[in-house]
Amino acid sequence: MSPAILETEDQVNGHSPSPNLNLRILGVGTEYPPYQVGPDALETIAERFYPQSSSLSKVLTINRFTGIESRSAIGDVNHPLANQPKAPTIAQLCDLFLSEGVRLSVNACRKAIKEWGGDVKDITHVVSTTCTNSANPGYDHYVVKQLGIPQGVEKVLLHGIGCSGGLNALRTGANLACGASFAKKPARVLVLACEISSLLVRSELDSIVENDEVRIGAALFSDCASAVVLSNGIGEADRGKGVYELLGWKHDIIPDTERDLGFDVDPLGWKVVLSPRVPELAANSVAPVFKQLLADTPGFESNGKTHTAADFDWALHPGGLTVITGIQETMNVTEEHLRASYDIYMKHGNSSSATILSVMDRLRKMGPGRENVVACAFGPGIAVEMALLRRIPSIVDLPTEALD
């Protein structure tokens, strides 16, 4: 459910109530690893370790037509874990995540914190997510430690939410910030998503060959960390700064779709669950959630004006080419509305939970755009996460690479 209006300082002082939540994203950071692998990388690994089969042939054909030019990865086609006799175990993948994943996460957070311009000691909460690691303590513990954030900071680590994780974490952070506002306390929430998916390729190929399954996850997924700093405005020296204002959010579940989209635990990592129904299910779910979000967002609909999807820029999680094009068609928007989603998808692939924040980051670097932005992602359940953002004017004309 979208948030109700919170009591603001104006209300406390007897002035007219503000129609917003005073939630602002003050900094955004994205960190992709240095390697880029093209469609030929999957073919190379398949040729090295697997016999020909009808299912493998189908997957390799699909691999050439995903629309992805390259995927970001922590290693190239010769990475040791991708080239050992058997697929890496979940223990090996965990060790790798706690080195490479934490490194990516720290760098993404540092970018977001640098743009914010605040002190890490002022961070009040850390909300993190991943679906490619389940260590205890969680990876967020090590990120906080390396960033120098006081270890007593309130931390939340979200699991089981897959590709919707970035927006789910932002929503969780927003609710924490709203709680702090109610208590008249400052909130500076560091929101983080990180995924290392590239080295699940061997486990996916095992299932393709051994079970004669057509599984396309090996052709889509990539590695990334992304982060934002979210503020409730209390105690800010410059309350007008920031990247986006967060106006509202909505979470919903498409009924009876638990087996259509998921990420199953396996001794050799995780197995992607992605049914052929997902593009149509996703496309049909967006319009009602969008309509309800607009209706629920305080102060957004005014003077009797009804907004359409084309009035917004769209930061859509690029789960696959048919997902993007399906939503483009059903929402009657153009490639230009979805330009950041297409750009990230083609150049980096699908980095699960970390992707949506990177799309938001990319969008604000692509020059002037529409004032309002809809962010949308899908996760296991099938869950639909949507948020309504407003560009903060000083950022609209940001040079493309100014914050890299």
N, C-alpha and C positions, 0 to 999 in steps of 0.2 A: 504494500500500500504506500502511496506517496505520502510525504509528511504533511502534517498540519502546520499552520503558522505558529512560530514560536514567539514568545514575548521578547521583544527587543528593547534596547536602551531607550528608543523613542517612546515605547509604551510605558516603560518604567517612569519616564520623565513627564508623562501625561500627553505626549504628542500622538499623532495619528499612527496606527499600526503599520509597520512595513509589510509589504506583500511577499517578502522573500525570507530565506533562511539565513542569510549572511554567510553562506558557505562558499569559499573560493578555493580553487586549485591554484596555489601560488608558485608551484614549480613542477615540471615534468621531465623525466629522464628515461632514455631508452639505451640499452646496451646490447648490441648484437655481437656475436663472436666473429673472429677475423676471417673464417673460411666461408666460401660460397660454393655449394655443390649443385651441379646441374642435373638434368634427367639422366645423363650418362652414368652418374655415380651409382645409382641403383642397379643399372644394367651390369656394371662392372662387378659389384658385390655378388649379384645373382650368378653371374658366369663363373666366378671364382669358387663358389661353395655349394651350388645347388644344381641338381639335374633339371633338364627341361621338363615342363609339364604344361597341361592346357591352362590351368589356373595361373601359373607363373607367366605364361605368354600373354594372357589377358591383362594381368596387372602391369606388365612392362609396356603394353600398348597404351593402356590408360595413362601410364606415367609420362608418355610423350604428349599427351593432350590435356594436361591439368590446367594449363595457362600459367604455370609457374616457370619463370626463366631460371631462377636459382633459389636455393634455400640456405639460410644461415646455419652454420654448424660449428661445433667446437673443434672439429678436425676434418681433414680431407678424406678421400676414399681409402687412404692407407692408414687410418687411425688404428692403433694396435687392438683396441677392443672390438672393432668391426672386422678384424681379420684373424682372430684367434680361431682354433678348430671348431669351437662351439659358441653359441650366442652367449654374451656376458650374463652372469648371474645378477640377481637383484642386489646382492651384496657388493659386487663390482660397480654396478650402476650407482649405488648409494655413495660409495667412496668417491666416485667421479663427480657426482652432483655436489658433494660437500666441499670439493675443491673448485671445480669450474663454475658450478651454479652459484656458489657463494661469491666468487670473484665477479661474475657478471652482475649479480644483485648489488654488491657494494658499489660498483661503478655506476649503475643506473641510479641508485639512491644518491650518490654524490652529485650527479648532474642535477637531479631534482632539488636537492638541498642548496646547491650553489645558486640556482636560479631563484629560489625562495629568498636567499640571503640571510637566513636566520642561523642561530646557534643550535647544534645538535642537542645541547642540554635542554633546549626548550621544547623538544619533541615530547608530546604527552602520551601518544599511543603509536603502536606499530601494528598494522593489519597486513598479513601476508597470505599468500596462497601458492600452491603448486599441486600438480597431479602426477609429477614424475619423481617424487621423493617422499618417503614417509619415515624419516629418521626421528629419533627422540633423544635429546632435544631436537626440535625442528631446526631447519636451516636458518630461520629468522634469528635464532639465538646467536649464531655465529656472525650474521650480518650486523646485528646490533653491536656486538662486541667489537668488530673491526671498524665500525663507523664511530666508535667512541660515545655512543648513546648510553646514558646511565642504565645499568642492568636492571634497575627497578622499574623501567618504563613498562606501561601496560601493553602486553602483547597478545595478539589473537592470531592463530594460524588456522586457516580454513582448508578443508579437505573435502573431496567428493563432489566438486563442482566443475571440474574440467575447464572447458573453453570459456565458460561464463565467469570464471574466477576473478578476472580483473575488475569487472563491473560489480560483482558480488562483494569483493573486498572494498571497493569504493563505497558501495551502499552501506556496508558494515561500519566503515570509518565515518561516514556521514551521520549515521545514527549515534555513534559515540560522541561526535562533535556536537550534535543537537542536545544530547544529555548534558554535556559540559556547559552548553549555553543556558540550559534550564537552571543549572547550579551557579550560573554567572562566573564560570571559570574559563580560562583560555584553553583551546584545543588546537594542537598542531599534530595532525595525524599523518604519519608516513605510511603510504599504501604501496605494497610491493607484490609483484607477480614474477615468477621465474619458472622456466621449463627447459629441461634438456631432453629432447625427444629424438634427436638424430640417431643415437646409438641403440634405439629400439628396433632398428632396421633388421637385425639378424633374427630377433624373436618373431617379428612379423613375417619375414621370409620363411622361417621354420613352419609357421602355421599355414602359409600359402601352399607350400609344397607337401607337407606331411598330411594335411587335412583336406587338400584339394579345395581350398577356399580362395575366393577373390576378395582380397583385403587391400584397400587403397591407402591406408594410413601411411605406409612406407613411402608413398609418393607425395605426401602433403606436408608432413610435420617437420619442424625446425626448432632452433634454439634461440632463446631471448630472455632478457630480464627488463622489466619496465617499472617505473615508480612515479608516484605523485606525492606532493605535500598538500594536504587539505587543511584549511583553517576556518574556524568559526568567527574570526574577526576580532574577538575580544583581546585587547592588549596590543593590537597591531599598530605600529608607528604610522604606516601608510595604508589606510583601509581601502584605497582605490586600486592597489596593485594586484597583479595576478594574471593568470592565463585564461581560466574559465570560471564563471560563476555556476555553481551547481544548484539548479532550480527545483529538481524533483527526480523521483526514480520509481520504478515499478518492477516487481518480480512476479512471475506467473509460471505455471506448469501446464504443459500440454498433456491432457489426460491419456493414460494407458500407453505411454511411449518409453517406458523404462528400458526396454530392450532395443530401442532404435539408436540410442546414442549413449556411449559409456566408455569406460576405461577399466578393464578387468585386471585384477592382480594375478600375476603368474610368477613361477619360480625364475623365469627369465625376463623379468621386468613387468611391463604392463601391455595388455592387448587392447587395441582400439576396437570399439564396437561402433559401427557406422552403417546403418541400414540404407537401402536405396530410397526409403521414404523420407529421409531427413530433409532434402531440399524443398519438397512440397510442404511438409509439416512446418518447416521454418517460415516459408513464404506466407502461408496462410495464417500464421500466428501473429505476425507483426502488426497488421492494421488494427485489430481490436485492442492490443496492448497500447499502441500509440494513441489511439482515441481516448482510452481511459487515463493514460498518463497526462495528456493535455487537460482533461477535465478535472483531474485531481491536483494539478499543480497550482498552488495559490497565486492569484494575481496574474496568471499568464494570459488567459483568455479575457480580453477587455474590450469594451466599446462594441460588443456584439460581433467582433471579428472571429471568423472560424478559420483556423490555419489548416493547410494541407501539407502533406509530406514534402512537396516541392518547395515549401517556404523555408526548409531547413537544409543545412549540410548534414550528411549522414556519415558517422563514424561507425561503420558496420564491421563486426568481426568477420574476417574473410575465411569462413570455414571450408570453402571450396568454391570453384567457379560457378557451379550450378546454384549454390546457395546465394551468391551475390546477384547473379543475373535473375534468379527467381524473385528475389525481394525487389530488385530494381523494377521488374515488370509489374508485380502486384501493387507496389506503392506508387507506380506511375512517376518515377524519378529517372534521371539520366545518369550516364557514366560520370558526368561532371559532379553531380551530387555525391557520388561515391568514390571520387577520385583518390582519396587517401587510402581507402580500402583496397582498391585495385592496385595502387602503387606498392603497398606493403606486400600484398599477396604475390604479385609478380616478382618482386625483388628479394623477398625473404621467406615466403611460404607461410604456413599456419603454425604459429608458436603457441598454440593453445591459450592458456589464461593470460599470458603476457602480451598477446597480440593487440587487444583492444586499446590498451593504454598507449601502445606504440602507434596505432592508427590515429588516436587523438593528438599525439605528439607530432606526427607527420602532417596532419591536417592544418595545424596552426602555422606550419612553416611553408605552406604552399601559396602564400600570398593572401590578399583580401578574399573574404568569403561571406557567406550569409551570417547574420548576427547570431542566430540560434542554431544549435547542433543537437542532433539526436545520436546518442551512442547506444548500440544494441549488440548483444552477444547471446549465444545459445550454449547450454551445457547439459550434462546428463540429467535425465528426468522425464522428458526434455524440459529443461528450464529456459525461460526467456527472461533476460535481464535488459532493462532499458533505463536510460538516464537522459534528462533534459539539461542541456548546458547553454550558457550564453557567453559568447566571446567577450573578454574585457577589452575595451577599445584600444588601449595602448599596445596591445599585442597583435592586432589585426594585420598590421603592415610589417610584421617581423620578417627580416631577411631569411631566406630559405635555410641557410646553415648557420645562423647567428649563434645558436646555442649548442652546437656540436663541439 
